[in-house]
């Protein structure tokens, strides 16, 4: 039996399991946006932890991150530096997002910023920037899975077939089962992917000659063992992934989906170990040991994003098929949430809000399902553009960088009552302008486009907010009074006592 046939059989089995899970989940669905997009706001600890991790267990973990370690060496392990702030950010931002979302029945980030700033325009900005930022992130899931299939089968399964397999299947399961099915499937795929990654790492180390192989790298590739001392690179990586973790629309909506803030607290403790250090160390070991002479046939810098498929196509084709299934799992478990989120932004923030305000819950859900299919088709089409088929990490970083420019404005409803509508709008435009300029023209500063835009936007938010004033502050006062009462009850009680006494 050919490698292509074995791979197809394994994929059919794997995808059948996902389809069964999605079908089971669909039987519990209710035709409402709350249920379709947010799984009824009832996710528990295990499912929340796994669906959160699965959104980071993307194709770049088994492909892009490993390739980056091969090209850049030990320095790229800095991408795990965000784990230091990961748990803190879930607690600082996630719990506040959860509370406000539950009280006001928010579905999207745009719901929150519009109500807080009393600005429909800010809702539109958050929706458009969120969708544009999610497209590159969804794109690498499809292209990564297609490249893995192509490499493992020695081109027997063409790139375009892999794209269609990823696109068609993810469109079906998301449309069928919505947020609940995505979360359930993520739980299965997260355990599957994590286990395969751990096993791959051990196999790779054994094939390279055991842990002694790391000593051999001092002779064969000494440059990858040197920390380049790139502080700004580490800073940008931690900043982008740390803030990007909660500002990306599909992650923001996961916070809405939790059953309680206690669920988020538990998730914040477990997640850094599960989906940061596991990814970081596994990818680091594999990427560095790939420099062992003769270990990965046909390997070069240009093909370094396909180290795992190239390795197993030569040594263990059957297990390689399982690895490809893991890559597909990583891609689907990430793109399903992103597809749901992008559909919610289009439907909830744009269509229902400005075009069809009287749409029923059932009609809105039906439109949402059609939008998921539409977004799937769009991403599939873009995946055939040559520029979209580059290294996975830079493409993913572009998506994160775009959405990162929303952070300053989001700090208003979550933390700073002094932020104004004009400041929020200015921060987004200044941030995106700074990102675009540095991306196209370069910069003498040691920081990249996304960080430049973020810092400029942050400055614009504070400066413009201090220079302007909002006329209607009722919602702002209500938001922060509620947050202070919930998160600082003793201080709130003390202030109330002072007001009564006076």
VOGU-3710 file (C-alpha; in Angstrom, 3 decimals, decimal comma):
1> xxxxxxxxxx> 0,000/0,000/0,000  1,388/3,407/-0,985  2,178/6,126/1,522  -0,617/8,252/0,101  -3,140/5,446/0,628  -1,996/4,869/4,226  -2,192/8,577/4,951  -5,684/8,829/3,503  -6,902/5,861/5,587  -5,501/7,367/8,786
11> xxxxxxxxxx> -7,040/10,720/7,949  -10,422/9,170/7,200  -10,385/7,451/10,604  -9,281/10,599/12,406  -11,742/12,895/10,643  -14,543/10,397/11,236  -13,921/10,648/14,990  -14,106/14,433/14,772  -17,303/14,233/12,752  -18,844/11,899/15,353
21> xxxxxxxxxx> -17,890/14,299/18,168  -19,333/17,243/16,233  -22,544/15,358/15,530  -22,952/14,501/19,227  -22,383/18,128/20,162  -24,887/19,377/17,590  -27,674/17,442/19,314  -27,285/19,657/22,389  -27,203/22,908/20,451  -29,883/25,573/20,684
31> xxxxxxxxxx> -30,496/27,908/17,750  -29,211/31,068/19,458  -26,039/33,128/18,933  -25,126/32,556/22,594  -25,130/28,826/22,063  -23,669/28,731/18,552  -20,781/31,115/19,219  -20,158/30,663/22,969  -21,263/27,076/23,719  -23,999/28,397/26,009
41> xxxxxxxxxx> -21,392/30,032/28,301  -21,026/26,731/30,134  -17,491/25,387/29,544  -15,843/23,627/32,506  -12,194/23,370/33,534  -11,052/20,462/31,352  -12,796/21,612/28,189  -11,797/25,258/28,737  -8,164/24,308/29,327  -8,040/22,057/26,290
51> xxxxxxxxxx> -9,844/24,399/23,913  -7,616/27,274/25,063  -4,497/25,168/24,544  -5,746/23,768/21,241  -6,050/27,282/19,878  -2,288/27,609/20,404  -1,513/24,048/19,322  -1,658/25,235/15,731  0,182/23,972/12,673  3,102/26,242/13,437
61> xxxxxxxxxx> 3,846/24,164/16,554  4,707/21,006/14,607  5,879/22,897/11,535  6,647/26,611/11,895  8,108/26,638/15,409  10,333/23,654/14,651  11,470/25,282/11,426  12,267/28,506/13,258  14,378/26,607/15,805  16,237/24,977/12,926
71> xxxxxxxxxx> 16,965/28,356/11,330  17,493/30,494/14,447  18,679/27,986/17,035  18,245/28,161/20,777  17,310/31,834/20,685  13,837/31,131/19,298  12,877/29,389/22,548  12,127/32,962/23,594  8,699/32,462/22,057  7,813/30,588/25,259
81> xxxxxxxxxx> 8,707/33,624/27,360  5,081/34,656/27,142  4,262/31,758/29,486  5,638/33,904/32,308  2,745/36,350/31,895  0,251/33,899/30,435  -1,456/32,891/33,688  -1,430/36,461/34,965  -3,123/37,745/31,817  -5,891/35,137/31,982
91> xxxxxxxxxx> -6,649/36,314/35,501  -6,192/40,057/34,909  -8,082/40,310/31,640  -10,045/37,082/31,233  -12,025/37,338/34,452  -13,046/40,934/33,756  -14,082/40,035/30,224  -16,069/37,103/31,645  -17,877/39,216/34,232  -18,871/42,023/31,856
101> xxxxxxxxxx> -19,836/39,520/29,166  -22,068/37,572/31,530  -23,772/40,648/33,003  -24,435/42,401/29,689  -24,834/39,302/27,489  -21,955/40,338/25,233  -21,046/37,997/22,367  -18,163/39,855/20,700  -15,468/42,308/21,814  -17,327/44,917/19,759
111> xxxxxxxxxx> -20,389/44,538/21,983  -18,337/45,627/24,965  -16,487/48,572/23,443  -19,606/49,991/21,793  -21,592/49,958/25,026  -18,712/51,308/27,100  -17,673/54,138/24,775  -21,174/54,626/23,304  -19,596/54,337/19,861  -20,957/52,206/16,998
121> xxxxxxxxxx> -17,868/53,243/15,018  -15,587/51,541/17,548  -17,646/48,362/17,173  -17,011/48,486/13,426  -13,286/49,103/13,959  -12,958/46,158/16,343  -14,872/43,904/13,939  -12,900/44,857/10,825  -9,471/44,739/12,495  -10,375/41,462/14,213
131> xxxxxxxxxx> -11,416/39,794/10,964  -8,362/41,067/9,059  -6,103/39,806/11,847  -7,763/36,396/12,008  -7,347/35,680/8,277  -3,518/35,124/8,382  -3,959/33,031/11,534  -6,564/30,831/9,824  -4,500/30,746/6,666  -1,457/29,059/8,198
141> xxxxxxxxxx> -3,630/26,243/9,535  -4,771/25,299/6,046  -1,431/25,828/4,285  0,475/24,019/7,061  -1,759/20,961/6,896  -1,590/20,893/3,112  2,216/21,145/3,103  2,454/18,329/5,671  0,329/16,024/3,524  2,330/16,902/0,448
151> xxxxxxxxxx> 5,728/16,332/2,103  4,885/13,058/3,818  3,543/11,463/0,634  6,423/12,692/-1,563  4,061/14,912/-3,544  1,537/12,109/-4,186  -1,111/14,217/-2,460  -0,854/17,639/-4,118  -0,969/20,862/-2,131  -4,390/21,783/-3,532
161> xxxxxxxxxx> -5,912/18,499/-2,337  -4,627/19,136/1,180  -6,101/22,631/1,106  -9,493/21,284/0,095  -9,405/18,542/2,744  -8,676/21,085/5,486  -11,097/23,692/4,197  -14,063/21,474/3,407  -13,908/19,459/6,601  -13,432/22,344/9,007
171> xxxxxxxxxx> -16,280/24,200/7,322  -18,563/21,205/7,799  -17,833/20,514/11,460  -18,005/24,166/12,537  -21,272/24,737/10,691  -22,697/21,531/12,114  -21,826/21,928/15,775  -20,795/25,526/16,492  -18,917/26,545/19,637  -19,849/23,487/21,683
181> xxxxxxxxxx> -18,645/21,091/19,002  -15,461/23,097/18,553  -14,741/22,924/22,286  -15,462/19,185/22,516  -13,382/18,460/19,415  -10,580/20,639/20,789  -10,510/18,512/23,939  -9,975/15,346/21,910  -7,524/16,981/19,518  -5,572/18,673/22,307
191> xxxxxxxxxx> -4,874/15,397/24,099  -4,103/13,694/20,776  -1,818/16,440/19,534  0,042/16,863/22,834  0,650/13,122/23,150  1,911/12,869/19,569  4,226/15,848/20,042  5,744/14,275/23,147  6,208/10,936/21,369  7,701/12,614/18,282
201> xxxxxxxxxx> 10,238/14,414/20,456  11,355/11,167/22,078  11,581/9,374/18,702  13,572/12,234/17,209  16,011/12,322/20,103  16,483/8,530/19,924  17,047/8,547/16,169  19,557/11,387/16,472  21,627/9,309/18,902  20,105/10,060/22,268
211> xxxxxxxxxx> 20,830/13,055/24,452  24,499/12,767/23,489  23,446/14,138/20,117  23,190/17,593/21,652  26,932/17,435/22,333  27,536/16,671/18,674  25,799/19,902/17,700  28,829/21,787/19,023  30,716/20,525/15,998  28,017/20,274/13,320
221> xxxxxxxxxx> 26,041/23,451/14,022  27,650/25,539/16,772  25,839/28,686/15,620  22,440/27,392/16,746  23,687/26,920/20,319  24,533/30,592/20,711  21,988/32,894/22,303  21,995/35,916/20,037  21,157/38,134/22,985  18,300/39,716/21,091
231> xxxxxxxxxx> 16,471/41,360/23,979  14,047/43,213/21,756  13,206/40,022/19,916  12,354/38,319/23,206  10,439/41,384/24,352  8,360/41,521/21,180  7,642/37,814/21,265  6,448/37,898/24,867  4,488/41,105/24,301  2,805/39,901/21,136
241> xxxxxxxxxx> 1,855/36,469/22,424  1,019/37,706/25,922  -1,357/40,478/24,897  -2,391/38,622/21,763  -3,581/35,744/23,899  -6,560/37,710/25,162  -7,086/40,387/22,500  -7,470/37,944/19,579  -11,262/37,777/19,065  -11,501/33,984/19,323
251> xxxxxxxxxx> -9,578/33,990/22,615  -11,635/36,895/24,009  -14,795/34,928/23,253  -13,425/31,854/25,007  -13,428/33,909/28,200  -17,101/34,667/27,592  -17,681/30,908/27,241  -16,412/29,872/30,687  -18,946/28,688/33,260  -17,401/30,816/36,030
261> xxxxxxxxxx> -14,286/32,878/36,842  -13,079/29,952/38,954  -12,821/27,952/35,716  -10,554/30,662/34,313  -8,448/30,623/37,483  -7,860/26,892/37,136  -7,158/27,303/33,421  -4,602/30,003/34,169  -2,671/27,570/36,382  -2,714/24,587/34,013
271> xxxxxxxxxx> -2,394/26,218/30,603  1,178/27,600/30,756  2,612/24,148/31,459  0,421/22,385/28,936  0,560/24,601/25,907  3,709/26,643/26,462  6,514/24,540/27,854  5,390/21,382/26,056  5,402/23,233/22,747  8,602/25,107/23,487
281> xxxxxxxxxx> 10,801/22,223/24,566  9,540/19,726/22,002  9,961/22,159/19,120  13,369/23,272/20,431  14,778/19,741/20,660  13,478/18,665/17,256  14,516/21,833/15,438  18,050/21,807/16,817  18,664/18,067/16,377  17,540/18,316/12,754
291> xxxxxxxxxx> 21,061/19,648/12,111  22,403/16,128/12,810  23,961/15,060/9,477  21,735/12,716/7,460  18,918/12,698/10,007  16,334/14,482/7,833  16,702/13,707/4,105  16,158/16,628/1,749  16,283/19,225/4,532  17,280/22,814/3,799
301> xxxxxxxxxx> 16,419/26,233/5,179  13,711/26,547/2,539  12,041/23,271/3,600  12,632/23,656/7,339  8,938/24,194/8,078  8,423/20,558/6,984  11,041/18,798/9,129  8,589/16,356/10,735  6,912/15,190/7,493  10,309/14,857/5,768
311> xxxxxxxxxx> 11,694/12,852/8,700  8,847/10,354/8,934  8,419/9,937/5,195  11,831/8,227/5,250  11,894/6,350/8,573  8,363/5,497/9,640  5,728/6,293/7,019  2,877/4,736/9,022  3,648/6,767/12,111  4,193/9,725/9,810
321> xxxxxxxxxx> 0,562/9,412/8,782  -0,413/9,725/12,445  1,838/12,761/12,688  0,083/14,337/9,728  -3,223/13,644/11,482  -1,789/15,492/14,489  -0,839/18,426/12,251  -4,360/18,408/10,809  -5,719/18,251/14,380  -3,606/21,245/15,354
331> xxxxxxxxxx> -4,848/23,191/12,362  -8,521/22,327/12,774  -8,496/22,957/16,521  -7,238/26,473/15,853  -9,148/27,427/12,732  -12,521/26,256/14,075  -12,528/28,862/16,869  -11,169/31,531/14,532  -13,869/30,760/11,960  -16,593/31,005/14,587
341> xxxxxxxxxx> -15,171/34,263/15,843  -14,821/35,847/12,412  -18,401/34,811/11,615  -19,645/36,342/14,870  -17,900/39,626/14,046  -19,460/39,741/10,602  -22,936/38,687/11,698  -23,298/40,180/15,181  -21,202/43,331/14,852  -21,995/44,287/11,277
351> xxxxxxxxxx> -25,032/42,561/9,734  -27,421/42,321/12,698  -26,243/45,557/14,317  -26,470/47,770/11,232  -28,446/45,939/8,534  -31,026/43,570/10,039  -31,654/44,697/13,597  -34,908/42,762/13,900  -33,415/39,379/12,915  -34,667/36,560/15,147
361> xxxxxxxxxx> -32,275/34,377/17,124  -32,944/31,451/14,783  -32,393/33,620/11,701  -29,176/35,040/13,156  -27,872/31,537/13,852  -28,689/30,427/10,292  -26,889/33,450/8,872  -23,933/32,686/11,141  -23,652/29,162/9,751  -23,724/30,478/6,190
371> xxxxxxxxxx> -21,048/33,020/7,126  -18,792/30,266/8,484  -18,950/28,552/5,088  -18,307/31,857/3,321  -15,223/32,583/5,447  -13,963/29,039/4,840  -14,200/29,531/1,075  -12,400/32,878/1,362  -9,465/31,433/3,325  -9,204/28,483/0,927
381> xxxxxxxxxx> -9,009/30,856/-2,044  -6,339/33,004/-0,367  -4,275/29,886/0,408  -3,581/29,468/-3,316  -1,886/32,872/-3,545  1,925/32,331/-3,539  2,502/35,105/-0,974  0,313/33,195/1,495  2,523/30,097/1,309  5,616/31,469/3,040
391> xxxxxxxxxx> 7,124/30,546/6,400  4,358/29,956/8,936  5,684/31,978/11,869  5,938/35,330/9,996  2,436/34,877/8,564  1,024/34,127/12,031  2,938/37,086/13,493  1,267/39,390/10,960  -2,175/38,402/12,242  -1,149/38,892/15,861
401> xxxxxxxxxx> 0,450/42,239/15,038  -2,696/43,596/13,413  -5,018/42,646/16,290  -2,473/43,822/18,882  -3,369/47,387/17,914  -6,764/46,941/19,616  -5,212/46,483/23,075  -4,995/50,161/24,145  -8,684/50,793/23,390  -9,673/47,594/25,220
411> xxxxxxxxxx> -7,911/48,801/28,367  -10,661/51,401/28,778  -13,601/49,156/29,728  -11,347/46,701/31,552  -9,093/48,992/33,612  -8,896/52,731/32,911  -12,028/54,837/33,290  -10,132/57,889/32,061  -9,921/56,487/28,530  -12,182/58,348/26,086
421> xxxxxxxxxx> -13,866/57,459/22,819  -11,569/59,807/20,895  -8,541/58,256/22,589  -9,674/54,732/21,716  -10,296/55,582/18,060  -6,988/57,446/17,794  -5,071/54,541/19,330  -6,302/52,090/16,693  -5,562/54,345/13,726  -2,164/55,420/15,056
431> xxxxxxxxxx> -1,236/51,826/15,908  -2,199/50,484/12,495  -0,452/53,393/10,739  2,732/52,769/12,721  2,621/49,046/12,005  2,077/49,618/8,277  4,811/52,229/7,958  7,484/50,160/9,721  6,400/47,019/7,877  6,830/48,723/4,495
441> xxxxxxxxxx> 9,658/51,199/5,115  11,567/49,699/8,012  12,725/51,511/11,142  16,033/52,463/12,785  14,576/51,300/16,119  15,303/47,764/17,372  11,601/46,916/17,624  9,415/45,548/14,850  6,203/46,777/13,182  3,690/45,300/15,641
451> xxxxxxxxxx> 5,444/46,570/18,770  6,042/49,988/17,223  2,359/50,288/16,379  1,322/49,061/19,817  3,531/51,527/21,707  2,481/54,440/19,477  -1,174/53,466/19,871  -0,798/53,199/23,643  0,727/56,684/23,768  -2,043/58,048/21,537
461> xxxxxxxxxx> -4,713/56,483/23,767  -3,427/58,160/26,913  -2,530/61,520/25,363  -5,793/61,961/23,438  -7,846/60,669/26,390  -6,274/63,247/28,699  -7,029/65,991/26,155  -10,678/65,028/25,499  -13,830/64,302/27,459  -16,798/62,013/26,818
471> xxxxxxxxxx> -20,233/63,592/27,209  -22,054/60,395/28,186  -20,189/58,621/30,994  -23,052/56,625/32,508  -21,965/53,271/31,073  -18,316/53,917/31,905  -19,154/54,617/35,510  -21,389/51,547/35,717  -18,692/49,279/34,239  -15,982/50,356/36,659
481> xxxxxxxxxx> -18,274/50,524/39,683  -19,274/46,916/39,018  -15,688/45,785/38,438  -14,476/47,484/41,612  -17,323/45,964/43,608  -16,533/42,462/42,339  -12,735/42,554/42,316  -12,089/44,977/45,196  -15,080/44,421/47,503  -13,419/45,780/50,653
491> xxxxxxxxxx> -12,359/49,001/48,954  -15,801/49,398/47,361  -17,505/48,875/50,733  -15,181/51,447/52,331  -15,962/54,026/49,638  -19,706/53,425/50,004  -19,425/53,954/53,761  -17,619/57,247/53,219  -20,315/58,410/50,769  -23,107/57,566/53,209
501> xx> -21,289/59,324/56,071  -20,792/62,454/54,028
//
